[in-house]
Amino acid sequence: MRQSRPTTSRTGAGPWLLAPLLLGLALAQGTPAASPSTPAPAAVPSTPSAPSDAPAADEGSSVQLTRTAKDGKTHIIRVVRTGSSDETGIFANCGPQDNDPPETPTISVFSESGAGGIRVSIDKNVIVAPLAVVTQQEGGDGHIEMSAGTARYLDEAPDGKTDQLSRCEVEATPKVAADTVHVAQGKTALEGSRLVYDESDGVARIDGPITFSRQNTDSTLSGTSERIEVNVDNETTTLVGGVVLKDGARTSRAERVEYDDAANVAILRGSKEQPASSATSDQTLTASVIRYNLDTGSVVALGPVSGEFQDGESGSGAGPAVTPSTPSAP
């Protein structure tokens, strides 16, 4: 007995959509033809109308998660399948079935091999990947996993499998691969291998290796890190682990970088043992905190600082300092 169909919604042109379409075509064929002297009706086939219940590109192919932070502020996370063809992907919403316990979640599976992929909007970031699986319990903001995997409908539940998706006749196959999870924030494009968001802390973690680039007027800022953390509650995006920023002759390094493309600012953070640094061919600045202007490449030390210059002189001190190359920076 197949129990999944009453609790699984699907999008795309399934068999249940073909019947209304065939009926419409049959009725059209039964309509008296227009006079041969007036060819205008020939324009009608160029815009065949879809069945009235056919889903639009986003209608029925999206899930919205709402997170309420400790300060009471509401944050929206939206997951959208950008395509609508069965040839390029699926959207399946697999809810609890008969005899499932009350805490059984709803699992939404999105896959799209087309250029638009599956789009997830989190804070300032738009994240795109071929596969997203969203698990959500009543009253929660859920768990999201994105990767380069695929998903498909099954003709029937596989023998011997009792997991929720199999009982809903859906198969999702995640795949972790470099440069397949795409993150856009303003002028900055970042690439990763896998995203995991969980409601327990409201943080979306994108595994690396992370590569990123930002096209400025006169140069390109590029870099790498081990991973990205997007904190939904704090509305921050942070590059984490061995972060390297390169812009022309300047190379900057830090363990953590708070990145805000809209404000044109990156805050490089180090530690006493391993401070942040920014270097050109003739000068090196190290400090616990460095403010980096994404547009101009200028840097300002915001914590204890030391500097080294080509002539061998060096200095150190406490408090705000500015690199000699950018004395006018704020």
JOBEL-V520696 format. One line per field, one symbol per residue. ss: DSSP state (@ for helix, = for strand, . for the rest). phi: phi as a letter, one per 20 degrees, with the letter a starting at -180 (. if undefined). burial: 1 if it has 9 or more other C-alpha atoms within 8 Angstrom, else 0. A space follows every 10 residues. Layout:
# JOBEL-V520696
ss=???
phi=???
burial=???
This chain:
# JOBEL-V520696
ss=....@@@=== ....@@@@@@ @@@@@@@@@@ ........@@ @@@@@@@... .......... .=======.. ...======= =.......== ====...... .....===== ==.....=== ==..=====. ======.... ..=====..= ===....... ...@@@@..= ===....... =====..=== ==.=====.. ..======== =====....= ========== =....===== =======..= ========== ....=====. .....====. ..=====.== ===.....== =...=====. ...====... ==.@@@....
phi=.eefgfdcdc doefgfefff fffffffffe fgffggfcfg gfffffcfef gfefffgdfm cbcdddddff enfecddddc eedceffdrb ccddefdgmf fgefeedddd bbefgfledd dcledddcbf cccddbegnd enccccaefc bbedfbfffn ecfffffemc cdcfbebfmd ddddcmeddc cbdadcdcff cmdeddfefe cbbbeefdbd ecabbeaccd effelcccec nlfcdcbmee cccaebcedc ffemccdecc cffcffbbcd fcbcdcafcc edeffenfcc edcgcbcccf fnfbbbadng bcfgfcfeff
burial=0011001110 1110001101 1000000000 0000000000 0000000000 0001101100 1100111110 0000111111 1111110111 1111110000 0001111111 1110011111 1110111111 1111111001 1111111111 1100001000 0000111111 1101011111 1111100111 1111111110 0111111111 1111100001 1111111111 1110111111 1111111001 1111111111 1001111111 0000111111 0011111111 1111001111 1111111110 0000000001 1110010000
